[in-house]
Amino acid sequence: MKSINVVVTSAGGIVAQGIIKSLKYHNKHARHKSYEYNILATDISYEAAGLYRVHKFSIVQKPTAKEYLRSVIDLCNKNKIQVLFIGSDEELPVLCNNKNYIEDNTGAVVITSPPHIIELCRDKYKTNEMLQKNNLNSIPSCLYDEIEGFLKDYKFPLVVKPREGFGSKLFQIVNSMDELEFAIKAINQIGWKPMVQKYLRGDGNEYTTGLTLSKDKNQIMSTITLKKILKHGQTYKAFIDNYPKVTSICNKIARKLKTFGPLNIQSRIDIDDNQVKIIEINPRFSASGPMRTVAGVNEPDIMVRNVLLKENVKIEDHKSLACFRYWNETYVDLKKYE
């Protein structure tokens, strides 16, 4: 059987581990398969659990290191890597900006959106401005210096969060001006920029939608939506079903962006007007990817079929499932680890 050599970066993170789970799910469960994945993982630390759940691993420098890019290229060439999956937000900018350089010097395909899409989506305020400009269900927002006027239309509680960042870091719901100013100060202290948004009530109305877009024509190959329950910023319970109201707006956004690769859109129903409002857009695979895979939408595999096998993929349907997450462990012989 044909082997496809892939590398997944940042194997200690939940996004990378989701990609690995999806690739291994194909190897074990795909029907009538003509290929299997030979998975290499990377991380900066031997303590990354994902390293011990793949065929082979390599330790690399931090993405800020001068040698990082060269080490990725050498690793791809040494292992004849055909597809590179980015497993963390930290590595996304450097690998995205050097996508063509990596591909020209290795032959591997880097699965990532273009740099201008990464730049737009990493700034949540600019993302919201784009949504507002195109009538795509934005959330009322402002910068701190506009707060006086904003408070005339929107009352506490409000949301304060960084324009950059990920994993709900420094996301706060504030109930007074004192709390708002404290949250603003906390974000400024680490060198990030704050923004303020209307608080969308109703914790049971949050969704995550995954899409894959084809390389040549930016066609939507798959769309799947989960209604999710969060814990510490991550989905730990989810209900996969048909949510046409949510899916419809997410498809519109994807077509507007005209991008390539995986897209992950977070949304919530605004109970004040019963409309879907977009919280953020992440141009990468999602940590909830394995749930989507089991439901019949294996997003990493879809991308490989498109970019490497040149298939025109179109996934029209998926299973309806309830998903409940739990802790699991990876064990390594201590003497081998040391």
N, C-alpha and C positions, 0 to 999 in steps of 0.2 A: 504494500500500500504506500502511496505517495506521502512523504513527510513535508510539512511546511514549517520552516524554522522561524520562530517569532521571539522577540524580546519584549518583556514587560518591565518597565522601570518602577522604582519606588515600591518594592515588594512588601515593605512594612506597612503600607497604607491601605485603607479600606477600598479605595477605588481600584488600585492595582490587584488586590486580592479578588475583587469582583471580576476583573478581566480574566484572571487566571482560572477562577471557578468556571467561567463561561467557556473558555477554551477546553478545559478538561471535561466539561459536560458534553461538548461535541465529541471528544474522543471516546467517551464511554456510552453515550446514548443516541447519537445521530444515526438515523436509519439510512441504509444504502449509501454509506459514506465512501468516498473515493480517496480521502486524504485524512491524515491526523496531524495534530499540532505537536511539534517538538519545542517545548517551552523553556526559554532561558529567562531568568529574572535577575534584576540588579537592585542594589540598595547601597546606602553608605554604611550600613551596620550589619554585623553578623547576627544581631538580635532580631532581625526582621522575619516574622513568622512565614511570610510568603516564599522566602528563599528555599524553604524545606518542603515545599509542596509542588515543586517543578522538577524538570529533568536535570537542570544544571543552573548554577547561579554564578554571579560575579559581583565583587565589591567595587564600587566606583567612588569617585570624588563627589563632593557637594556640587550642585549645578552652578554655584557661584565661583568655583575654582577654575583657574586658568586651564588646567589640564582636562577638565570635564569633557568638553566636546571632542577632543582628540581621543579620549579613552572610549567614548561611545562609538566613534568611527572604527577604531581598532577592534573593539569587541564585535561589532557587526561583521566586519570582514573576516575575522578569525573564525566566527561561528556560522558564516554564510547566511546571515539573517536576511529574511525576505520581507518581514513586516515588523515595524517598531510601534508598540503601544505605549503611550505616555500615561503613567499611573499616578501622577501628583500635580497639583497646581503649581508647586515650586519649580518643577522642571518644564512646565508648559511654555513659558515665554522663550527660553533659550532654545529648546528643541523646535518650536514653531518658527522662530526667526531664522533658524539655520536648516530648515527643512530641505531646501533645494541643495544646499552644500552637503548635507548628510546623504541625500539620495544620489547625488552625482559622484560621491566618493565611496559609496558602498553598494549601490544597487537595491538597498532596502527601501521600502515605502514607509514614510512616516505618517501615521494617521493623526492628522490635526487640521483644524480650520486655518484659513489664511491669517497672517499677522493682524490685519485691520479688524477682523472679527474678534480675535483674542483680546486686542486692546479695548475694543468697545465693551465687550461683555465683562471684562475684569473691573471696569468702572461702573458700578451699579447706578450712579447718578446719570452718566451719559447713556446707559442702557435705557433708563426710564425716560429720558428726554427723547430718545429715538422712538420709543413706544408711543409716547404722547404725540409726537409730530405726525406719526402715521396712524393715529387712532386705533392703537392696538392694546387697549385695556391697561393703561399705566395706572400706578398708584399715586395719588396726590403727594408731592414731595417738595422739599425745599432744602436750601443750605442754611447754615446757622445764622448767617447775616440777614436772612430773609424771614426769620422766625416770628418777628412781631406781626407782620402781615398774615403769615400762615395761621397764627393762632386766632385770627378773626374768623376764619372759616372752619378750622378743625380744632377740637378741644382734646384735652388729655382724656385717656392715655394716648401717647404717641410712641412711635418706634424711632429709636436712634441706632444707627449702625454705620460701619465704615463703608466708604465708597469702594474700597478694595477689600481684600480679606476673603475668607472662606470658612465653612464649617460652623457658622453662627458665632464666630469669635467676636466678642465685644458687642454683640447684638443685645439691645436692652429695650424693655418696655418701661416707659417713664410716666409717672403720674403727677408730676409737678415741675415747675421751672427749676427748682433746686436739683431735682433728679436729672433733668435734661442737661443742665450745665455740667453736672458731675460726669455724665456719660460722654458728653462732648470732650471734656478734658481728658478722660481716659483714652479716647481714640487719638487725640492730638499728641498725647505723651509718647505714643509709640511711633509717631511719624506718619500716621494715616490721616485721611480726611473724612470728617463726619458728614452725614446727611440725616434728615428728619423726614419721616413718612407718617401718613395716616395709619393708625392701627386698625387692622382688619380683624374684627372679632370673630370668634368661632373656631376653636382649635380643631374641630372635626371636619373642617372644610378645606384642608390643604392637599394639594396634588403635586405629583412629579410626573412629567411627561418626557419620555425618551424618543428621539427621532434619529434616523440615520439618513444621510444625504449622499447621493452618488457623486463620483469623481468628475464625470464629464459634463453632465447636464444639470447638476444640483437637484435631481429629482428626489422626492421623498420615497425612500425604500421601505421604511417602517415607521409606525407611530404606535406607542403604547402608553397608557396612563394608569398610574397607581394613586389611589386615595391613601394617604399615609398618616401615621401617628409617629411623632418624633420623640426622641429621647437623647439629650445632649447633642442636639443638632443633626442627628442621623435617624434615618427611617428604621424603626425596629418592629413595626407592624404595618402591613399594607394590604390593600384589597384591590386586586387587579380585575377590572371589568370594563365595560364600554361606558365612557363618559364623554358623549359627543360634544357637549357644550365646551368642555375643556380642550378636547382634542382639536376641535375646529379652529380655535384661536391660535393654538400652538402651531398648527399647520400653516396658518397665515403668516405667522412670525418667521417660520423657517423659509417660506417662499420669499419673504421680503429680504431676509438676510443673504440669500443666494450663496450659501456657504457649502462646505464639504465636510463630511465626517459625522461624528456623533454630536448631538445637541441635547442638552438636558434643561428643561424649562420648569421652574417652580412657580406654582400659582395657588391662589386661594379665592374662594367665593366671598365677595363682599356682601354681607347680609343687608347692608343699607340699600343696595340697588339690585341685588341678586345677580351681579355680573362677575365673570371671572377676571381677576386682576393678577398681573404678572409680578412676581416677587423678584426673580432674577433669572438670568440665562447663563448656563455654563456650557461652553463649547468643548466638551469632553465627555468621556463615559461617566456613568453615574455609579455611586456606591450601591444603588439598588439594582444594578445590572443583572446579577444572578437570578433575582426574582423574575425579571423579564425573560431571561433565558429559559427558565423552567416553564414559563407560560407560552413559549413557542417563538420568542423574539430574541434570538441570540445576536446581540448587536456587534460584538467583536467579530464573530464569524460572518455576519452580513457584510461588514467592511472588507474582510479578506476576500470573500467571493466577488465583490465588486472590483477592488483595485488590483488583485492578483490574478484571479481566475476570469476576469472580464465578464462577469455575469450581470445581466440586467435584473436585479433582485427586486421583487415586490411582495412584501408580506401583507396579506389582506386581513388575517384573522389571528386570534390568539385565545388561549384558555382563560377562563375566569377563575381566579384563585384567591384564597386568603393566605397570607404569608406571616409567619411569626418567627422572629429571629431569636437566637440564643447564643451564648458563649461556646466556643470550642477551643481545643488546644492542639498544639503541635509539639511533639516530643523529639528531642535530639540527644543521643548518647553524650554525656558530659565530657568524656575523654576526647571524643571526636570534635566536639564544639571547642574545647580548649586548645 
